[in-house]
Amino acid sequence: ALLSSTEQGTSTITEANRADTSMRSTREQADQWQTHLQHALTNNQLFIDTLPVLASDRSIIHEDQRVRLKVAGQVRYAGEFMPWVHRLGLSIEIDKAVIILALDHIGSTGRPTCANLSSESIAETTFFDWLQSLATERSNEIGQLSLELGEAAAFSQPEGFRRLSDIANSCHFKVGIEHMGYRVGEIGKLGELVKGYQADKQSVWLLSAQPSRAVALLEEHDCISRFVPNAADAPAIERLVEQGTPVALKTKGT
């Protein structure tokens, strides 16, 4: 690219390298987002919107939260800033803030709420110490909390996912894998996790838009679960829970 400039009354032509300009622009954006995100974390300028997650009978399973950020009075959405969160190594700090926001929402509304976690959090030992301490401190709200990870995050950190599930069991909140089924070739790993939870007497729920398929895939790996078509069928669900059988329910969406 050619850039013209005027200096001390004389005109000069300077050749600029496109790659240098691009790198400079990326660095500037990174610095800007670092400032925005740190300011938001320090000054409580993160907030959440919630959307209901419905069972097939349209009863509410929980409210799914979406994190937002205020920058100079303007609302910025997760799709804008979350890539920078990961790039700048702020995932764990954001996850912690989001969990606290979810518990605050539960405290003010009484409604079960779900927050999303990153793979970075379940790879970090100090996160689990923090989470256990928070669960004790927020015991009035913790039972209404659900934490979800993407399928890739759960499979990339199996030991971390198992530890998260153990803490959830002891502290009485829920853990789930979001959009399960894209890595069908590794469904056996999920089956082993489920069987491990059964051995520990933990309740397991499978929430899926295709519950029959999920049940069939797990059965191929000697992991028996049962689909209950009516989410309001409390006797059937209670019977399966008492038997230690994972319960599959149909949700709206994909």
Salt bridges, closest charged atoms under 4 A:
ASP49 OD2 - ARG68 NE 3.26
GLU63 OE1 - HIS105 NE2 2.75
GLU63 OE2 - ARG111 NE 2.50
ASP64 OD2 - ARG66 NH1 2.67
GLU80 OE1 - ARG76 NE 2.89
ASP104 OD1 - ARG138 NH2 2.94
ASP129 OD1 - ARG163 NH2 3.65
GLU141 OE1 - ARG138 NE 3.05
ASP166 OD1 - ARG162 NE 3.29
GLU178 OE2 - HIS179 NE2 3.72
GLU186 OE2 - ARG183 NH2 2.54
GLU186 OE1 - LYS189 NZ 2.83
GLU192 OE2 - LYS195 NZ 3.19
ASP200 OD2 - ARG162 NH2 2.32
